[in-house]
Amino acid sequence: MGGSSVGVTVVGGTLGAGKTTLLNHLLRNVHDRRLGVIVNDFGSINVDAELIVGVDGDLVQLGNGCICCTIQDDLVQALRRLLAVERPPQHVIVEASGVSDPRRVAATLESQVSADMAVIDAVVVVLDVEHYLGLGRRDRIAAGGPIAAADILVLNKVDLVDEAELEALEGRLRRRSRSGRVLRAVRGQVAPALVLGVAAFDPSQVPLDQGPEVHVHELREDEPASDHEHAHHHDGHHAHEYWTWSFRSERPLSARRLRRAVDELPETVVRAKGTVLLASHPRRRAVMHVVGRRAELCLDEPWGDREPTTGLVLIGAGEPLSPRRLEELFRACEVDPGETGAAGAVMRWVRRVLPSKESSAG
């Protein structure tokens, strides 16, 4: 490693695993070095960047697309720009989108950025253990890619599972992981020294020719259904297809209506997230997270100088929902000026979702 080179940590993981939560924890608790951050999210609203705290000028927001597929060149250029500022960061964290292969992201940087400028420090993969334990066999196999990509595997949300189940799972994952480094976390809280500056990445272990590619299709209301069905099959090699849909509103929303809207979403919606302008608390932004069947709507900090507005992104797999139906569902959450809505603004609940064909077949 060159004396002036900067370490780069790639943070990956499945949708809703807690990557941004881990990143925010690191940003708040790393005091011995300046951190630079490159955030990637798909959808027309870069929600994760809006939720990042404490970075200011070192934050580089990338636009639409999957980091390992459609914007690799932008990622490299973003890193170069970040390192060319007057006071460059001393360590860079790249947050890969939830459908990206983090090891391919690391390999792209390793091959296209000179070692005297930056070197890959580690690939850190975050896993939602409660969600993982609830997966069927086929879905667990599909989730095995990110696990195998990890130099360091962070088992997040361990407070939500039984200790005996956790120990058994931890043992299995430790044997399957690349390095055997497995950390437990609650809300992404791990000691920075365990994931930054650890020199755990081995470029010889990057299987560039393995693993399915992933593509994301953004739904638009005026798009024919046939375009949804055939989106992004460039060469016939893409095994995983996702769709995403974005919602914006400058009118306040009712928390209760929003909960009903989320409950009406089928299980094909695997992730939803964003900031919400609530009628009951117009001076403070709310943050919504939906992961699988779990949903949460919590008050956050005051809006400050930011324009109060709702910005949500839904991410789904398989057959996409009608954009028109989604628009109607969330527009129905808007309230008229002057309505205040219910006072309760902190909600955590289990979504009422339709059973899958797989589970109902037995």
Backbone torsions as a table, in degrees:
resi	resn	phi	psi	omega
1	MET	NA	129.3	179.2
2	GLY	-67.4	153.4	-176.7
3	GLY	-63.6	-29.1	-177.8
4	SER	-102.3	1.1	-177.6
5	SER	-72.4	151.0	-177.0
6	VAL	-107.0	135.7	177.1
7	GLY	-75.8	142.4	179.2
8	VAL	-123.4	125.1	175.9
9	THR	-107.8	126.3	176.7
10	VAL	-99.5	121.7	179.5
11	VAL	-105.6	120.8	179.3
12	GLY	-128.5	-174.3	-179.5
13	GLY	146.3	167.6	-177.2
14	THR	-69.3	165.5	179.6
15	LEU	-58.4	126.0	176.4
16	GLY	78.5	11.5	-177.0
17	ALA	-71.3	-26.0	-179.2
18	GLY	118.9	26.4	-178.6
19	LYS	-62.9	-47.3	-178.5
20	THR	-66.7	-35.9	177.2
21	THR	-62.3	-43.4	176.3
22	LEU	-62.3	-44.6	-179.3
23	LEU	-61.3	-45.3	178.9
24	ASN	-61.4	-38.8	177.2
25	HIS	-61.8	-43.9	179.4
26	LEU	-63.8	-42.7	-179.2
27	LEU	-62.3	-33.8	-179.5
28	ARG	-79.2	-21.0	-169.0
29	ASN	-120.5	1.5	174.7
30	VAL	-94.1	112.9	-175.3
31	HIS	-114.9	-6.4	-174.2
32	ASP	-100.7	3.3	179.7
33	ARG	-160.0	155.6	176.0
34	ARG	-84.1	128.9	-179.5
35	LEU	-100.7	137.0	167.7
36	GLY	-107.9	150.1	-175.5
37	VAL	-132.1	133.4	171.1
38	ILE	-118.4	119.1	-175.9
39	VAL	-110.3	134.0	174.4
40	ASN	-124.9	132.6	173.6
41	ASP	-147.4	149.9	177.8
42	PHE	-100.5	164.1	-171.6
43	GLY	104.0	157.1	-175.9
44	SER	-74.4	-11.3	175.7
45	ILE	-113.4	119.7	-179.3
46	ASN	-83.2	76.8	-170.8
47	VAL	-63.6	-42.7	-178.1
48	ASP	-58.9	-39.8	178.2
49	ALA	-63.2	-35.7	178.8
50	GLU	-67.0	-28.9	-177.1
51	LEU	-89.9	-12.0	177.6
52	ILE	-65.3	143.6	179.1
53	VAL	-124.8	150.1	166.8
54	GLY	76.8	26.1	-179.2
55	VAL	-116.6	-38.3	179.2
56	ASP	58.1	-120.2	-171.4
57	GLY	-67.9	-19.0	-179.5
58	ASP	-83.6	0.4	-179.7
59	LEU	-88.2	124.4	176.0
60	VAL	-112.0	118.8	179.0
61	GLN	-98.1	127.9	176.1
62	LEU	-98.9	154.1	-175.0
63	GLY	-82.3	-150.6	-175.9
64	ASN	-65.8	156.4	169.4
65	GLY	119.0	168.1	179.5
66	CYS	-91.7	129.6	-169.9
67	ILE	-63.7	-28.6	-177.3
68	CYS	-92.7	-0.2	-174.1
69	CYS	-127.1	-60.6	-169.8
70	THR	-97.3	-15.0	-177.3
71	ILE	-132.1	35.5	177.6
72	GLN	-58.2	-45.8	-177.9
73	ASP	-62.6	-39.3	178.1
74	ASP	-63.7	-35.5	179.5
75	LEU	-62.9	-46.6	-179.9
76	VAL	-62.3	-44.7	179.8
77	GLN	-64.8	-36.7	178.7
78	ALA	-63.1	-41.5	178.3
79	LEU	-64.7	-41.9	179.8
80	ARG	-64.1	-41.5	177.9
81	ARG	-64.2	-40.0	-178.8
82	LEU	-63.4	-37.8	-178.2
83	LEU	-82.1	-8.3	-178.4
84	ALA	-97.3	0.7	-179.5
85	VAL	-71.0	167.8	-174.3
86	GLU	-60.0	-42.5	175.7
87	ARG	-118.4	84.4	-174.3
88	PRO	-67.3	155.4	177.3
89	PRO	-67.0	156.9	177.5
90	GLN	-95.7	-9.7	174.5
91	HIS	-156.4	141.9	-177.9
92	VAL	-119.2	136.4	174.3
93	ILE	-113.3	126.7	175.9
94	VAL	-106.3	117.2	176.4
95	GLU	-94.4	109.1	179.3
96	ALA	-77.7	151.5	177.9
97	SER	-67.7	162.1	-175.3
98	GLY	-67.9	-8.3	177.1
99	VAL	-112.5	13.7	-179.7
100	SER	-94.6	152.7	171.1
101	ASP	-88.1	106.5	-173.8
102	PRO	-64.2	-26.3	-179.8
103	ARG	-73.8	-32.1	174.5
104	ARG	-68.6	-36.9	175.4
105	VAL	-59.3	-47.3	179.5
106	ALA	-61.9	-41.2	-179.1
107	ALA	-65.0	-37.7	177.9
108	THR	-60.3	-47.3	179.4
109	LEU	-65.8	-41.4	-178.3
110	GLU	-60.6	-37.6	-175.0
111	SER	-85.4	-22.6	-172.4
112	GLN	-111.4	-6.9	178.4
113	VAL	-116.4	131.8	-176.4
114	SER	-65.9	145.6	-175.6
115	ALA	-65.9	-23.7	178.6
116	ASP	-78.5	-8.4	176.9
117	MET	-98.9	-48.9	-177.7
118	ALA	-155.2	147.6	174.9
119	VAL	-132.1	148.1	178.3
120	ILE	-74.5	126.5	-179.4
121	ASP	-89.5	-46.8	-178.7
122	ALA	-168.4	154.6	168.0
123	VAL	-103.9	115.3	-179.3
124	VAL	-106.1	124.2	-179.1
125	VAL	-115.4	129.5	-179.4
126	VAL	-101.1	132.7	-178.9
127	LEU	-124.2	127.4	173.9
128	ASP	-79.4	102.3	-171.7
129	VAL	-68.6	-36.3	179.8
130	GLU	-63.5	-45.3	178.9
131	HIS	-64.3	-42.3	-177.8
132	TYR	-62.4	-42.6	-179.3
133	LEU	-65.2	-23.7	179.6
134	GLY	-88.5	-1.5	-178.3
135	LEU	-77.2	150.5	171.3
136	GLY	-76.9	172.9	-174.6
137	ARG	-59.7	-43.6	-177.7
138	ARG	-63.8	-42.7	-179.2
139	ASP	-69.6	-32.0	176.4
140	ARG	-66.1	-38.0	177.3
141	ILE	-62.7	-42.5	179.1
142	ALA	-63.7	-32.3	-179.9
143	ALA	-79.0	-5.4	-176.3
144	GLY	-69.7	-23.4	-179.3
145	GLY	-60.6	-54.9	178.0
146	PRO	-58.4	-36.8	179.9
147	ILE	-63.2	-44.7	-179.8
148	ALA	-67.6	-21.0	-178.1
149	ALA	-80.0	-10.8	-168.8
150	ALA	-81.7	132.7	161.4
151	ASP	-81.2	-35.3	176.2
152	ILE	-132.8	125.3	-180.0
153	LEU	-106.7	121.2	179.8
154	VAL	-102.2	114.0	176.6
155	LEU	-85.0	104.3	-174.6
156	ASN	-95.8	156.4	178.2
157	LYS	64.7	36.9	-178.4
158	VAL	-67.9	-17.1	178.7
159	ASP	-72.5	-9.4	-176.7
160	LEU	-98.0	1.8	-176.8
161	VAL	-126.7	160.9	179.1
162	ASP	-69.8	141.2	-176.0
163	GLU	-61.3	-40.7	-179.4
164	ALA	-64.7	-42.7	176.4
165	GLU	-62.0	-41.0	-178.4
166	LEU	-64.1	-44.1	-179.7
167	GLU	-62.7	-42.1	179.3
168	ALA	-64.7	-44.4	178.7
169	LEU	-63.8	-42.7	-179.1
170	GLU	-59.3	-41.7	179.3
171	GLY	-63.7	-42.5	179.9
172	ARG	-65.6	-44.1	-177.7
173	LEU	-69.4	-33.9	178.4
174	ARG	-62.6	-37.9	179.2
175	ARG	-71.7	-29.8	-177.4
176	ARG	-86.5	-23.0	-173.9
177	SER	-73.0	159.6	-175.1
178	ARG	-64.1	-40.3	-174.9
179	SER	-117.1	-10.2	-177.2
180	GLY	80.6	5.5	179.3
181	ARG	-86.4	108.2	-178.0
182	VAL	-126.3	127.1	-179.2
183	LEU	-118.7	145.6	174.0
184	ARG	-95.8	148.4	179.9
185	ALA	-150.8	149.4	169.3
186	VAL	-118.5	122.5	-176.5
187	ARG	52.5	40.4	173.7
188	GLY	70.3	15.2	-174.9
189	GLN	-89.7	99.7	174.1
190	VAL	-127.2	153.0	178.9
191	ALA	-64.6	126.3	-179.3
192	PRO	-53.2	-35.5	-177.9
193	ALA	-64.6	-17.9	-179.5
194	LEU	-84.9	-14.4	-177.0
195	VAL	-126.3	-13.2	180.0
196	LEU	-117.0	135.6	179.7
197	GLY	71.7	33.6	-174.6
198	VAL	-104.1	-9.0	177.7
199	ALA	49.9	51.5	-175.9
200	ALA	-99.2	-7.2	-174.3
201	PHE	-83.4	133.1	176.8
202	ASP	-120.2	105.8	-176.3
203	PRO	-62.9	-20.5	179.8
204	SER	-73.4	-11.5	-178.5
205	GLN	-101.6	21.9	-179.0
206	VAL	-96.9	110.2	179.9
207	PRO	-85.4	80.8	-174.7
208	LEU	-64.7	-22.7	-176.2
209	ASP	-99.0	12.9	-177.9
210	GLN	-121.3	161.1	175.7
211	GLY	88.5	142.8	-179.1
212	PRO	-72.9	148.5	172.7
213	GLU	-86.1	156.7	-175.4
214	VAL	-125.7	137.3	177.6
215	HIS	-132.1	150.9	-175.9
216	VAL	-123.1	134.4	-179.5
217	HIS	-117.5	125.3	178.9
218	GLU	-88.1	125.3	-179.4
219	LEU	-74.6	138.7	174.2
220	ARG	-131.5	143.6	-171.7
221	GLU	-64.0	-32.1	-175.7
222	ASP	-91.2	10.8	-176.0
223	GLU	-92.2	134.5	178.1
224	PRO	-63.4	149.3	-178.8
225	ALA	-60.2	-32.3	-179.4
226	SER	-62.5	-31.3	178.2
227	ASP	-69.0	-34.8	176.4
228	HIS	-60.6	-41.9	-172.5
229	GLU	-70.3	-30.5	-172.5
230	HIS	-111.7	15.3	-176.4
231	ALA	-66.2	133.9	168.2
232	HIS	67.7	25.1	172.4
233	HIS	-93.1	68.4	-172.8
234	HIS	-60.4	-55.2	-174.8
235	ASP	-120.7	5.8	-176.6
236	GLY	79.7	10.0	-175.7
237	HIS	-104.8	-2.1	-173.6
238	HIS	-86.2	117.4	-173.2
239	ALA	-88.0	-25.1	-174.6
240	HIS	-121.4	123.7	179.3
241	GLU	-117.4	131.0	176.7
242	TYR	-125.1	155.5	171.7
243	TRP	-124.0	154.9	179.5
244	THR	-137.9	147.9	-179.0
245	TRP	-140.6	137.8	-175.1
246	SER	-116.1	147.4	-179.9
247	PHE	-133.8	131.8	175.1
248	ARG	-129.7	144.9	176.7
249	SER	-153.8	138.5	174.9
250	GLU	-96.8	-4.9	176.8
251	ARG	-89.7	148.0	178.6
252	PRO	-67.7	152.3	-179.8
253	LEU	-112.1	151.0	173.3
254	SER	-83.9	129.6	-179.7
255	ALA	-62.9	-40.2	-179.0
256	ARG	-68.1	-40.6	177.6
257	ARG	-66.0	-36.4	178.9
258	LEU	-64.4	-40.9	177.5
259	ARG	-61.8	-43.2	179.0
260	ARG	-62.4	-39.6	178.6
261	ALA	-62.5	-44.3	179.1
262	VAL	-63.7	-39.2	179.5
263	ASP	-66.1	-25.8	179.4
264	GLU	-80.2	-12.1	178.8
265	LEU	-71.9	134.2	178.6
266	PRO	-73.6	172.4	-176.1
267	GLU	-70.3	-10.6	175.2
268	THR	-67.0	-18.7	172.0
269	VAL	-83.6	103.0	-173.4
270	VAL	-91.0	-14.6	-176.2
271	ARG	-156.5	139.0	170.0
272	ALA	-144.7	143.7	-176.4
273	LYS	-161.4	160.1	176.2
274	GLY	151.5	-177.7	178.3
275	THR	-102.6	148.1	-173.8
276	VAL	-131.6	135.0	169.9
277	LEU	-92.1	108.0	-177.4
278	LEU	-92.6	139.3	177.1
279	ALA	-64.4	-32.0	-176.6
280	SER	-77.3	-23.0	-177.6
281	HIS	-140.5	68.4	-172.8
282	PRO	-68.3	-17.7	-177.4
283	ARG	-86.8	-14.8	-179.6
284	ARG	-121.0	137.5	176.9
285	ARG	-76.1	149.4	173.1
286	ALA	-109.9	155.4	-179.9
287	VAL	-122.7	129.3	179.1
288	MET	-112.3	135.6	174.3
289	HIS	-132.4	131.1	172.8
290	VAL	-127.7	121.7	178.7
291	VAL	-130.1	110.8	-177.7
292	GLY	60.9	-123.9	-179.7
293	ARG	-89.7	-12.6	-178.2
294	ARG	-85.5	139.0	178.3
295	ALA	-138.1	149.4	-177.3
296	GLU	-149.5	135.7	174.4
297	LEU	-132.6	114.0	-173.3
298	CYS	-131.1	147.2	174.4
299	LEU	-72.6	143.0	179.1
300	ASP	-122.1	-150.7	-175.5
301	GLU	-76.7	165.7	175.4
302	PRO	-60.4	155.8	-179.7
303	TRP	-65.3	-30.9	-179.9
304	GLY	62.5	-130.2	-178.7
305	ASP	-82.3	-7.8	-179.2
306	ARG	-76.0	146.6	177.7
307	GLU	-72.4	121.8	179.0
308	PRO	-63.0	120.0	-178.9
309	THR	-160.1	153.2	175.5
310	THR	-94.0	131.2	175.0
311	GLY	-137.0	112.0	-177.0
312	LEU	-122.8	148.5	173.0
313	VAL	-127.2	130.3	173.4
314	LEU	-107.2	140.0	179.7
315	ILE	-126.4	129.0	-177.9
316	GLY	-134.1	166.3	178.2
317	ALA	-124.5	151.8	178.0
318	GLY	78.8	-149.2	-176.7
319	GLU	-62.0	123.3	-177.8
320	PRO	-74.0	154.0	174.1
321	LEU	-79.6	164.1	177.6
322	SER	-70.9	124.0	177.4
323	PRO	-58.0	-35.5	179.7
324	ARG	-64.7	-41.9	178.9
325	ARG	-65.6	-40.5	178.1
326	LEU	-62.9	-42.4	179.3
327	GLU	-61.5	-44.7	179.2
328	GLU	-62.5	-41.0	-176.8
329	LEU	-61.2	-44.5	-175.9
330	PHE	-87.2	-27.1	173.4
331	ARG	-64.2	-29.1	179.0
332	ALA	-68.3	-11.9	178.0
333	CYS	-83.3	-14.4	-178.6
334	GLU	-69.5	147.2	178.1
335	VAL	-118.4	158.4	179.1
336	ASP	-72.2	151.9	176.9
337	PRO	-54.7	134.7	-180.0
338	GLY	99.8	-24.8	175.6
339	GLU	-71.5	140.6	-178.2
340	THR	-104.8	-27.2	-179.4
341	GLY	77.2	176.2	-179.3
342	ALA	-68.3	150.3	-175.7
343	ALA	-72.9	-30.0	-176.4
344	GLY	-69.3	123.5	-177.1
345	ALA	-125.1	0.0	176.7
346	VAL	-110.4	111.4	-176.4
347	MET	-134.2	134.6	171.5
348	ARG	-131.6	127.6	-175.4
349	TRP	-150.7	168.3	175.5
350	VAL	-100.2	122.2	-178.2
351	ARG	-65.2	145.9	172.0
352	ARG	-91.7	104.2	-175.8
353	VAL	-118.3	156.5	179.3
354	LEU	-70.9	142.8	177.0
355	PRO	-65.8	145.8	178.8
356	SER	-76.2	159.6	177.6
357	LYS	-61.9	-34.1	-177.7
358	GLU	-66.0	-44.6	-176.5
359	SER	-75.3	-25.8	-177.5
360	SER	-90.2	-4.9	-176.7
361	ALA	-77.7	-22.8	-174.8
362	GLY	-79.7	NA	NA
